[in-house]
Amino acid sequence: MSNHYKSIQKSQQRAVALNYDGEKDEAPKVKAKGRGYVADQLVDIAEKNNIPIQEDSSLVELLAQLEVNEQIPTELYEVVAELFAFIYRIDRQMDTKSNANE
């Protein structure tokens, strides 16, 4: 019974990948999204490429309503800006650690 519950939970997982090019884009865009197996693959790809992952089920539910390549709505600018700031801090920390090890 426990294994069955886990597989149901896992199949309901969602993931959304965002991208933002400040020189070309007015706002971040949804670059990929998926549920279940596709969500697992998105997370695996991010992990293999050292792309930071932030878990926020409420934000994912909102972003999953958008189409791929669609810009996020203005209502989500603040929360997504906080997310990108978090990622920027992680990237800087990783760079600092990498430089210290050289």
TIMI-2910 file (N, C-alpha, C, CB; in pm, 1 decimal, decimal comma, always signed):
<rs>
+----------+----------+----------+----------+----------+----------+----------+----------+----------+----------+----------+----------+------+
!      n_x !      n_y !      n_z !     ca_x !     ca_y !     ca_z !      c_x !      c_y !      c_z !     cb_x !     cb_y !     cb_z ! resn !
+----------+----------+----------+----------+----------+----------+----------+----------+----------+----------+----------+----------+------+
!    +82,7 !   -119,7 !     +0,0 !     +0,0 !     +0,0 !     +0,0 !    +86,8 !   +125,7 !     +0,0 !    -93,9 !     +0,1 !   +121,1 !  Met !
!   +191,6 !   +124,5 !    +79,1 !   +279,0 !   +241,2 !    +86,4 !   +343,4 !   +270,6 !    -48,6 !   +386,8 !   +220,2 !   +192,3 !  Ser !
!   +392,3 !   +168,8 !   -118,9 !   +454,4 !   +189,9 !   -249,2 !   +355,9 !   +246,1 !   -349,9 !   +512,6 !    +60,2 !   -301,2 !  Asn !
!   +234,0 !   +198,3 !   -345,2 !   +130,8 !   +248,6 !   -436,1 !   +107,2 !   +397,5 !   -410,6 !     -1,3 !   +168,9 !   -418,9 !  His !
!   +101,3 !   +435,8 !   -285,4 !    +80,3 !   +576,6 !   -250,7 !   +195,4 !   +661,4 !   -302,4 !    +65,6 !   +593,8 !    -98,3 !  Tyr !
!   +317,2 !   +615,0 !   -286,8 !   +433,0 !   +690,7 !   -333,7 !   +428,6 !   +709,2 !   -485,1 !   +562,9 !   +620,4 !   -292,9 !  Lys !
!   +390,3 !   +604,7 !   -557,8 !   +388,5 !   +618,5 !   -703,2 !   +279,1 !   +715,1 !   -746,8 !   +368,2 !   +481,9 !   -770,0 !  Ser !
!   +167,5 !   +718,4 !   -675,7 !    +62,1 !   +815,3 !   -708,2 !   +113,2 !   +956,0 !   -681,3 !    -67,2 !   +787,6 !   -625,8 !  Ile !
!   +175,7 !   +975,3 !   -568,2 !   +229,2 !  +1107,1 !   -535,5 !   +332,6 !  +1150,1 !   -639,2 !   +291,4 !  +1106,6 !   -394,8 !  Gln !
!   +422,3 !  +1059,3 !   -674,3 !   +527,9 !  +1093,8 !   -768,7 !   +469,3 !  +1129,9 !   -904,7 !   +626,9 !   +978,0 !   -782,8 !  Lys !
!   +367,0 !  +1058,6 !   -948,4 !   +309,8 !  +1085,0 !  -1080,1 !   +239,5 !  +1219,9 !  -1084,8 !   +212,4 !   +974,6 !  -1118,2 !  Ser !
!   +206,8 !  +1275,3 !   -968,7 !   +139,3 !  +1404,3 !   -965,5 !   +237,3 !  +1520,8 !   -952,8 !    +40,5 !  +1407,7 !   -851,0 !  Gln !
!   +366,4 !  +1491,8 !   -943,8 !   +466,6 !  +1597,4 !   -934,0 !   +463,8 !  +1682,4 !  -1060,3 !   +607,7 !  +1537,9 !   -911,5 !  Gln !
!   +481,7 !  +1812,3 !  -1042,5 !   +489,7 !  +1904,1 !  -1155,4 !   +620,9 !  +1979,3 !  -1148,2 !   +369,9 !  +2002,3 !  -1156,9 !  Arg !
!   +668,8 !  +2020,2 !  -1265,0 !   +789,9 !  +2101,6 !  -1271,9 !   +773,6 !  +2202,3 !  -1384,6 !   +917,0 !  +2013,2 !  -1293,6 !  Ala !
!   +830,1 !  +2319,9 !  -1362,3 !   +828,6 !  +2426,0 !  -1463,0 !   +969,0 !  +2485,0 !  -1468,8 !   +720,8 !  +2536,8 !  -1429,7 !  Val !
!  +1020,2 !  +2501,0 !  -1589,8 !  +1151,3 !  +2562,6 !  -1610,4 !  +1130,4 !  +2702,7 !  -1666,3 !  +1240,3 !  +2476,6 !  -1706,5 !  Ala !
!  +1199,4 !  +2799,0 !  -1606,3 !  +1190,6 !  +2938,1 !  -1650,7 !  +1322,2 !  +2980,8 !  -1713,1 !  +1153,8 !  +3031,3 !  -1533,3 !  Leu !
!  +1313,0 !  +3078,5 !  -1802,2 !  +1431,8 !  +3136,2 !  -1863,9 !  +1409,2 !  +3285,9 !  -1878,0 !  +1462,4 !  +3070,2 !  -2002,4 !  Asn !
!  +1518,2 !  +3361,7 !  -1862,2 !  +1508,6 !  +3506,7 !  -1877,9 !  +1637,0 !  +3559,6 !  -1939,2 !  +1480,7 !  +3575,6 !  -1742,2 !  Tyr !
!  +1623,2 !  +3626,5 !  -2051,5 !  +1734,3 !  +3694,1 !  -2117,3 !  +1702,4 !  +3842,6 !  -2112,1 !  +1755,7 !  +3643,3 !  -2266,3 !  Asp !
!  +1768,3 !  +3913,9 !  -2022,4 !  +1740,3 !  +4055,4 !  -2000,5 !  +1757,5 !  +4142,4 !  -2123,2 !  +1827,5 !  +4106,6 !  -1893,4 !  Gly !
!  +1835,4 !  +4096,1 !  -2220,3 !  +1856,7 !  +4174,9 !  -2342,0 !  +1746,7 !  +4153,7 !  -2445,0 !  +1990,7 !  +4140,3 !  -2403,3 !  Glu !
!  +1677,9 !  +4039,0 !  -2439,1 !  +1576,2 !  +4008,9 !  -2539,5 !  +1434,1 !  +4002,9 !  -2484,6 !  +1608,3 !  +3879,4 !  -2604,7 !  Lys !
!  +1420,4 !  +3966,0 !  -2358,7 !  +1288,2 !  +3940,3 !  -2302,3 !  +1241,6 !  +4053,0 !  -2211,3 !  +1288,9 !  +3810,0 !  -2225,5 !  Asp !
!  +1113,4 !  +4082,4 !  -2218,9 !  +1054,6 !  +4179,2 !  -2126,0 !  +1035,7 !  +4116,9 !  -1988,7 !   +920,3 !  +4231,2 !  -2179,5 !  Glu !
!  +1012,0 !  +3986,8 !  -1986,4 !   +987,2 !  +3914,8 !  -1861,2 !  +1032,5 !  +3770,0 !  -1879,2 !   +835,4 !  +3921,8 !  -1820,4 !  Ala !
!  +1052,2 !  +3698,6 !  -1768,7 !  +1086,6 !  +3556,6 !  -1779,3 !   +977,8 !  +3479,7 !  -1854,7 !  +1107,2 !  +3495,8 !  -1639,2 !  Pro !
!  +1020,9 !  +3371,0 !  -1917,8 !   +929,2 !  +3287,0 !  -1994,7 !   +933,2 !  +3144,1 !  -1942,7 !   +964,4 !  +3290,6 !  -2144,7 !  Lys !
!   +822,4 !  +3074,4 !  -1960,1 !   +817,3 !  +2931,3 !  -1932,9 !   +887,6 !  +2861,9 !  -2048,9 !   +668,6 !  +2879,8 !  -1915,3 !  Val !
!   +995,0 !  +2790,1 !  -2019,7 !  +1070,3 !  +2721,2 !  -2125,1 !  +1031,8 !  +2574,3 !  -2136,2 !  +1219,8 !  +2733,1 !  -2099,1 !  Lys !
!   +985,4 !  +2515,9 !  -2027,3 !   +941,6 !  +2376,0 !  -2029,2 !   +852,0 !  +2353,7 !  -1908,7 !  +1063,6 !  +2276,8 !  -2028,2 !  Ala !
!   +764,2 !  +2256,2 !  -1921,1 !   +679,4 !  +2220,3 !  -1808,0 !   +632,8 !  +2077,6 !  -1826,6 !   +558,4 !  +2317,1 !  -1794,5 !  Lys !
!   +598,5 !  +2014,8 !  -1715,6 !   +550,9 !  +1878,4 !  -1726,2 !   +501,2 !  +1826,0 !  -1593,7 !   +659,4 !  +1789,4 !  -1778,8 !  Gly !
!   +439,8 !  +1709,7 !  -1602,0 !   +384,2 !  +1642,7 !  -1484,9 !   +431,8 !  +1497,5 !  -1486,9 !   +227,1 !  +1651,3 !  -1482,8 !  Arg !
!   +446,8 !  +1440,7 !  -1369,0 !   +484,6 !  +1300,0 !  -1359,7 !   +622,7 !  +1273,0 !  -1416,6 !   +383,2 !  +1214,7 !  -1430,8 !  Gly !
!   +629,0 !  +1181,9 !  -1513,6 !   +756,5 !  +1142,3 !  -1572,8 !   +829,2 !  +1261,9 !  -1633,2 !   +734,5 !  +1035,2 !  -1679,3 !  Tyr !
!   +757,6 !  +1347,2 !  -1704,7 !   +820,4 !  +1464,5 !  -1767,2 !   +877,0 !  +1557,0 !  -1659,8 !   +718,5 !  +1541,0 !  -1856,0 !  Val !
!   +803,9 !  +1576,0 !  -1551,1 !   +853,3 !  +1658,9 !  -1440,6 !   +980,9 !  +1598,7 !  -1382,7 !   +745,6 !  +1673,1 !  -1330,2 !  Ala !
!   +980,8 !  +1466,5 !  -1364,4 !  +1100,8 !  +1399,4 !  -1313,5 !  +1219,7 !  +1421,4 !  -1406,8 !  +1074,6 !  +1249,0 !  -1295,9 !  Asp !
!  +1195,5 !  +1414,6 !  -1537,5 !  +1302,4 !  +1435,5 !  -1634,9 !  +1354,7 !  +1578,9 !  -1630,1 !  +1252,8 !  +1402,4 !  -1775,8 !  Gln !
!  +1264,6 !  +1675,8 !  -1615,3 !  +1307,4 !  +1815,9 !  -1604,8 !  +1397,4 !  +1835,6 !  -1483,2 !  +1185,1 !  +1909,7 !  -1595,9 !  Leu !
!  +1358,7 !  +1776,8 !  -1371,6 !  +1438,9 !  +1788,1 !  -1249,4 !  +1573,6 !  +1718,5 !  -1268,3 !  +1363,4 !  +1727,4 !  -1128,4 !  Val !
!  +1573,5 !  +1600,1 !  -1329,0 !  +1699,6 !  +1528,2 !  -1353,9 !  +1793,8 !  +1609,8 !  -1442,1 !  +1671,6 !  +1392,2 !  -1419,8 !  Asp !
!  +1740,6 !  +1669,0 !  -1547,7 !  +1822,6 !  +1750,9 !  -1637,9 !  +1881,1 !  +1869,8 !  -1562,9 !  +1739,3 !  +1799,8 !  -1758,7 !  Ile !
!  +1798,6 !  +1934,4 !  -1480,9 !  +1846,8 !  +2048,8 !  -1403,0 !  +1959,4 !  +2005,8 !  -1309,1 !  +1731,2 !  +2112,3 !  -1322,4 !  Ala !
!  +1939,1 !  +1894,1 !  -1239,7 !  +2041,5 !  +1846,4 !  -1146,3 !  +2171,8 !  +1812,9 !  -1218,5 !  +1990,9 !  +1723,5 !  -1070,5 !  Glu !
!  +2162,1 !  +1745,6 !  -1332,6 !  +2281,9 !  +1706,8 !  -1407,2 !  +2358,0 !  +1827,3 !  -1460,8 !  +2244,2 !  +1615,4 !  -1521,9 !  Lys !
!  +2288,1 !  +1938,0 !  -1481,6 !  +2350,6 !  +2058,9 !  -1535,6 !  +2375,2 !  +2165,3 !  -1429,1 !  +2264,4 !  +2116,6 !  -1645,3 !  Asn !
!  +2366,7 !  +2124,7 !  -1301,7 !  +2388,8 !  +2216,0 !  -1189,0 !  +2300,7 !  +2340,1 !  -1195,9 !  +2534,0 !  +2257,7 !  -1184,2 !  Asn !
!  +2177,8 !  +2322,0 !  -1241,9 !  +2080,9 !  +2431,2 !  -1245,0 !  +2006,8 !  +2428,4 !  -1112,2 !  +1981,3 !  +2418,4 !  -1367,3 !  Ile !
!  +2007,3 !  +2539,6 !  -1038,6 !  +1939,8 !  +2541,4 !   -908,8 !  +1790,9 !  +2508,3 !   -921,9 !  +1957,1 !  +2678,0 !   -842,6 !  Pro !
!  +1741,4 !  +2436,0 !   -822,6 !  +1600,9 !  +2396,6 !   -819,2 !  +1538,8 !  +2456,0 !   -693,7 !  +1584,7 !  +2240,6 !   -822,3 !  Ile !
!  +1426,6 !  +2520,3 !   -711,3 !  +1352,5 !  +2576,2 !   -598,5 !  +1215,8 !  +2509,2 !   -595,9 !  +1339,5 !  +2732,9 !   -609,3 !  Gln !
!  +1180,4 !  +2450,0 !   -484,0 !  +1050,2 !  +2385,6 !   -471,9 !   +949,3 !  +2485,1 !   -417,0 !  +1058,5 !  +2260,6 !   -381,3 !  Glu !
!   +844,9 !  +2508,2 !   -494,0 !   +736,1 !  +2596,9 !   -452,9 !   +611,1 !  +2551,5 !   -527,2 !   +769,4 !  +2748,9 !   -482,9 !  Asp !
!   +535,3 !  +2462,0 !   -465,0 !   +421,1 !  +2401,2 !   -533,0 !   +316,0 !  +2503,3 !   -574,3 !   +357,8 !  +2297,4 !   -444,0 !  Ser !
!   +296,1 !  +2607,0 !   -495,4 !   +197,1 !  +2709,8 !   -531,2 !   +239,5 !  +2784,2 !   -657,2 !   +178,1 !  +2809,6 !   -415,2 !  Ser !
!   +366,9 !  +2820,9 !   -664,9 !   +416,8 !  +2891,2 !   -782,6 !   +413,1 !  +2800,2 !   -905,5 !   +559,9 !  +2942,1 !   -758,0 !  Leu !
!   +449,9 !  +2674,2 !   -887,9 !   +447,1 !  +2580,5 !  -1000,2 !   +305,1 !  +2566,5 !  -1054,1 !   +501,8 !  +2442,8 !   -957,5 !  Val !
!   +207,3 !  +2559,3 !   -965,9 !    +68,1 !  +2547,6 !  -1011,0 !    +28,0 !  +2667,9 !  -1096,0 !    -26,8 !  +2534,4 !   -890,5 !  Glu !
!    +70,1 !  +2786,0 !  -1056,3 !    +38,3 !  +2906,8 !  -1134,5 !   +111,9 !  +2907,2 !  -1268,0 !    +74,1 !  +3033,4 !  -1054,8 !  Leu !
!   +240,4 !  +2875,1 !  -1263,9 !   +320,8 !  +2877,2 !  -1386,4 !   +279,6 !  +2767,3 !  -1484,2 !   +468,4 !  +2862,5 !  -1352,1 !  Leu !
!   +231,9 !  +2654,7 !  -1432,2 !   +192,0 !  +2543,1 !  -1518,1 !    +70,5 !  +2578,0 !  -1603,9 !   +161,7 !  +2420,1 !  -1433,4 !  Ala !
!     -2,2 !  +2681,2 !  -1566,7 !   -118,0 !  +2724,6 !  -1645,6 !    -76,1 !  +2799,7 !  -1771,8 !   -209,1 !  +2812,9 !  -1561,0 !  Gln !
!    +49,8 !  +2844,5 !  -1775,4 !    +99,8 !  +2918,4 !  -1891,4 !   +145,8 !  +2821,1 !  -1999,5 !   +215,7 !  +3012,6 !  -1850,7 !  Leu !
!   +151,6 !  +2870,2 !  -2121,7 !   +202,4 !  +2790,8 !  -2233,2 !   +354,9 !  +2802,3 !  -2238,2 !   +139,0 !  +2837,1 !  -2367,9 !  Glu !
!   +419,8 !  +2703,9 !  -2297,9 !   +564,3 !  +2709,8 !  -2317,9 !   +595,2 !  +2830,7 !  -2406,4 !   +618,5 !  +2576,9 !  -2382,1 !  Val !
!   +698,9 !  +2904,4 !  -2370,6 !   +743,9 !  +3029,6 !  -2434,5 !   +655,6 !  +3149,4 !  -2401,9 !   +748,9 !  +3011,8 !  -2584,3 !  Asn !
!   +558,0 !  +3132,3 !  -2314,8 !   +474,4 !  +3244,9 !  -2272,6 !   +542,9 !  +3318,1 !  -2157,6 !   +332,3 !  +3196,3 !  -2230,2 !  Glu !
!   +539,2 !  +3451,4 !  -2163,8 !   +596,7 !  +3531,4 !  -2055,7 !   +508,4 !  +3521,4 !  -1932,2 !   +613,2 !  +3679,3 !  -2098,8 !  Gln !
!   +573,3 !  +3532,2 !  -1816,6 !   +495,3 !  +3529,2 !  -1692,9 !   +412,9 !  +3657,5 !  -1683,6 !   +588,2 !  +3513,5 !  -1567,9 !  Ile !
!   +296,4 !  +3651,9 !  -1620,1 !   +214,4 !  +3772,3 !  -1605,0 !   +274,0 !  +3866,3 !  -1500,1 !    +70,4 !  +3734,4 !  -1566,4 !  Pro !
!   +238,5 !  +3992,8 !  -1511,0 !   +292,3 !  +4093,9 !  -1419,0 !   +263,1 !  +4059,8 !  -1273,4 !   +234,6 !  +4231,0 !  -1452,0 !  Thr !
!   +155,7 !  +3989,8 !  -1247,0 !   +120,8 !  +3952,8 !  -1109,0 !   +226,4 !  +3862,5 !  -1045,2 !    -15,1 !  +3882,7 !  -1106,2 !  Glu !
!   +305,8 !  +3795,2 !  -1127,3 !   +407,4 !  +3703,6 !  -1074,1 !   +548,2 !  +3761,5 !  -1076,4 !   +405,6 !  +3575,3 !  -1152,1 !  Leu !
!   +563,4 !  +3884,9 !  -1124,3 !   +696,9 !  +3945,1 !  -1134,2 !   +771,5 !  +3941,6 !  -1001,0 !   +686,0 !  +4089,1 !  -1183,1 !  Tyr !
!   +706,2 !  +3983,5 !   -893,9 !   +776,3 !  +3995,1 !   -765,9 !   +825,0 !  +3859,4 !   -715,2 !   +685,1 !  +4059,4 !   -661,9 !  Glu !
!   +737,8 !  +3760,5 !   -716,9 !   +776,8 !  +3629,5 !   -664,8 !   +883,3 !  +3564,0 !   -753,4 !   +653,7 !  +3538,0 !   -653,7 !  Val !
!   +874,8 !  +3582,6 !   -884,6 !   +975,8 !  +3526,2 !   -974,2 !  +1107,9 !  +3602,4 !   -960,4 !   +926,4 !  +3530,1 !  -1120,8 !  Val !
!  +1100,5 !  +3732,8 !   -937,1 !  +1222,9 !  +3810,5 !   -913,1 !  +1293,6 !  +3759,6 !   -787,4 !  +1190,1 !  +3962,0 !   -899,1 !  Ala !
!  +1217,1 !  +3726,8 !   -684,1 !  +1275,5 !  +3670,5 !   -562,0 !  +1340,2 !  +3535,1 !   -591,7 !  +1167,7 !  +3655,7 !   -451,8 !  Glu !
!  +1276,1 !  +3456,9 !   -676,6 !  +1331,2 !  +3327,4 !   -715,6 !  +1463,5 !  +3344,9 !   -789,0 !  +1231,6 !  +3250,9 !   -803,4 !  Leu !
!  +1467,6 !  +3437,2 !   -885,8 !  +1591,8 !  +3460,5 !   -959,3 !  +1700,2 !  +3518,3 !   -867,9 !  +1566,6 !  +3555,2 !  -1077,5 !  Phe !
!  +1663,6 !  +3599,1 !   -770,8 !  +1761,6 !  +3651,4 !   -674,7 !  +1820,8 !  +3536,2 !   -592,5 !  +1695,7 !  +3757,2 !   -580,8 !  Ala !
!  +1735,8 !  +3442,8 !   -553,3 !  +1780,6 !  +3323,7 !   -480,4 !  +1881,3 !  +3245,2 !   -565,7 !  +1659,1 !  +3233,6 !   -442,3 !  Phe !
!  +1847,8 !  +3224,6 !   -692,4 !  +1936,1 !  +3150,5 !   -783,1 !  +2068,2 !  +3224,7 !   -801,9 !  +1867,5 !  +3128,4 !   -919,6 !  Ile !
!  +2062,0 !  +3355,2 !   -816,0 !  +2182,8 !  +3436,2 !   -832,3 !  +2274,6 !  +3420,0 !   -710,9 !  +2145,9 !  +3585,3 !   -852,4 !  Tyr !
!  +2215,8 !  +3421,6 !   -590,8 !  +2296,0 !  +3404,5 !   -468,8 !  +2362,8 !  +3266,8 !   -466,6 !  +2207,7 !  +3422,8 !   -342,9 !  Arg !
!  +2288,9 !  +3164,3 !   -504,5 !  +2345,6 !  +3029,2 !   -507,7 !  +2459,9 !  +3022,1 !   -608,4 !  +2236,7 !  +2925,0 !   -542,7 !  Ile !
!  +2438,8 !  +3079,5 !   -727,5 !  +2544,4 !  +3079,9 !   -829,4 !  +2670,3 !  +3148,9 !   -778,5 !  +2495,2 !  +3149,0 !   -957,1 !  Asp !
!  +2653,7 !  +3260,7 !   -711,2 !  +2770,1 !  +3333,4 !   -657,6 !  +2841,2 !  +3251,5 !   -551,6 !  +2727,3 !  +3468,7 !   -598,8 !  Arg !
!  +2764,6 !  +3184,3 !   -465,2 !  +2825,1 !  +3100,3 !   -362,1 !  +2903,5 !  +2985,6 !   -424,8 !  +2717,5 !  +3045,5 !   -267,6 !  Gln !
!  +2846,9 !  +2925,4 !   -528,8 !  +2915,3 !  +2815,1 !   -596,7 !  +3042,3 !  +2864,7 !   -664,3 !  +2822,5 !  +2748,9 !   -700,0 !  Met !
!  +3037,5 !  +2982,8 !   -726,2 !  +3156,5 !  +3040,1 !   -789,4 !  +3264,7 !  +3068,5 !   -686,2 !  +3120,6 !  +3168,7 !   -864,7 !  Asp !
!  +3225,0 !  +3123,1 !   -571,8 !  +3319,7 !  +3154,5 !   -465,1 !  +3386,9 !  +3027,2 !   -414,9 !  +3248,8 !  +3227,0 !   -349,1 !  Thr !
!  +3307,9 !  +2921,2 !   -392,6 !  +3364,4 !  +2794,0 !   -346,8 !  +3455,7 !  +2734,0 !   -452,4 !  +3253,0 !  +2695,1 !   -311,7 !  Lys !
!  +3415,2 !  +2743,1 !   -577,8 !  +3495,5 !  +2689,1 !   -687,6 !  +3629,5 !  +2761,8 !   -697,5 !  +3419,1 !  +2700,1 !   -821,0 !  Ser !
!  +3627,3 !  +2893,6 !   -685,7 !  +3750,5 !  +2972,5 !   -692,5 !  +3840,8 !  +2945,3 !   -572,9 !  +3717,8 !  +3121,4 !   -699,9 !  Asn !
!  +3782,8 !  +2919,0 !   -457,2 !  +3861,4 !  +2890,9 !   -337,3 !  +3932,4 !  +2756,2 !   -348,5 !  +3771,7 !  +2893,0 !   -213,1 !  Ala !
!  +3872,1 !  +2663,1 !   -421,7 !  +3930,7 !  +2529,8 !   -437,5 !  +4039,7 !  +2525,7 !   -543,2 !  +3823,2 !  +2430,1 !   -472,6 !  Asn !
!  +4052,6 !  +2629,6 !   -623,3 !  +4153,0 !  +2629,7 !   -730,9 !  +4288,3 !  +2673,0 !   -682,6 !  +4109,7 !  +2719,6 !   -843,4 !  Glu !
+----------+----------+----------+----------+----------+----------+----------+----------+----------+----------+----------+----------+------+
</rs>
